[in-house]
């Protein structure tokens, strides 16, 4: 597993980074496969975002942005953590987003 630090300024930058990183680690062409996202709630308040790239042959590749620690964790198709990125600056997450 590798780690990186990165400034992200808005949710679109975050989405692009997650999509690109998932594709890069899994040797997929960027913008070919659909990526979905879902806001994660804790006690009714947003605490992160779950991203899922729907790859070839029904493979699902995921990432979770956890807002409290400002970290994105990337997971392979078997659920094994394969990359971690700490965000130096991160966008504000609102429950209407996604």
Beta strands, then each sheet from edge to edge (+ up, - down):
strand 1: 2-7
strand 2: 35-42
strand 3: 45-54
strand 4: 60-66
strand 5: 71-75
strand 6: 81-89
sheet 1: 1+ 6+ 5- 4+ 3- 2+
end
